[in-house]
Amino acid sequence: MRLAAGLLLLALLGGAAAARELSASVNDNERREAEGKASVAAAKPGAASRFLKPPCFVPTEYAPYQKCGLTNNATLCGRGYLAFPTEDLCCAPQRGAVGVWASGCTDFSKTVSCWVAGQYFPTQSCRPSTEFATCSRNWGRWASEDACCAAGAAHTEGCSEALPCWVADAWYPARTCGKTDDQGVCQRGWGAYDSVDECCAPGAAHSQGCGAVDAAEVEQA
Ligand SMILES: *[C@@H]1O[C@H](CO)[C@@H](O)[C@H](O)[C@H]1NC(C)=O
């Protein structure tokens, strides 16, 4: 009881980063495995009518990491479910006509293990780091964004007001970018853009830019 209350408090006070770290270390493997089994069970033949010609992308790993990979296996591509024309569609964090897992493919770059000083000028920020050498030293690293951003921690006056950023937020039926204030995402150093235009440009968040997924891409046979 006391532990549960403590965890709740930690989640509330420590914010998303601490909660993410905590749940990542405790529950992720079990959750991924359960989700993998559920998605296989849910994807009955005929549930989605994508009978693709090889090559295509299919789920290749369910636990502990969720991955999609390219296959030339005509049986897998033609089975009509859990087969996708692109890796983006296979990895999209939604489930149904696209996406294998509600949580998407494992995002290896997103695992936050500590927070360090980010930008010093003109704005002051903290950024997540997963570098072992950085996170294991006994100075200049904090367990959460809030701790890092507190006055006197990474910056004398604390972090300045955090700016939002734009990231890919949907893959089908249209590729779009959405705004987020999550600094774990904005400061991660990849796939986050200062404006919707930059995010939507071809080769940025989506290799083909924002827009409707064209019919040829989700080819039906
Ligand atoms: C294609 O996948 C099916 C189903 O997993 C498997 O039974 C078959 O052996 C595979 N074919 C080839 C050529 O690998």
The ligand as an SDF file (V2000), in Angstrom:
LIG
                    3D

 14 14  0  0  0  0  0  0  0  0999 V2000
    7.3340  -18.8240  -45.2490 C   0  0  0  0  0  0  0  0  0  0  0  0
    6.6420  -18.6850  -44.0200 O   0  0  0  0  0  0  0  0  0  0  0  0
    5.8470  -19.8220  -43.6850 C   0  0  0  0  0  0  0  0  0  0  0  0
    5.0170  -19.4680  -42.4550 C   0  0  0  0  0  0  0  0  0  0  0  0
    5.8350  -19.0300  -41.4150 O   0  0  0  0  0  0  0  0  0  0  0  0
    6.7700  -21.0110  -43.4740 C   0  0  0  0  0  0  0  0  0  0  0  0
    6.0150  -22.1510  -43.1250 O   0  0  0  0  0  0  0  0  0  0  0  0
    7.5610  -21.2730  -44.7450 C   0  0  0  0  0  0  0  0  0  0  0  0
    8.4970  -22.2880  -44.5160 O   0  0  0  0  0  0  0  0  0  0  0  0
    8.2810  -19.9960  -45.1860 C   0  0  0  0  0  0  0  0  0  0  0  0
    8.8600  -20.2180  -46.5210 N   0  0  0  0  0  0  0  0  0  0  0  0
   10.1150  -19.9790  -46.7810 C   0  0  0  0  0  0  0  0  0  0  0  0
   10.5430  -20.1880  -48.1900 C   0  0  0  0  0  0  0  0  0  0  0  0
   10.9150  -19.5800  -45.9320 O   0  0  0  0  0  0  0  0  0  0  0  0
  1  2  1  0
  1 10  1  0
  2  3  1  0
  3  4  1  0
  3  6  1  0
  4  5  1  0
  6  7  1  0
  6  8  1  0
  8  9  1  0
  8 10  1  0
 10 11  1  0
 11 12  1  0
 12 13  1  0
 12 14  2  0
M  END
$$$$
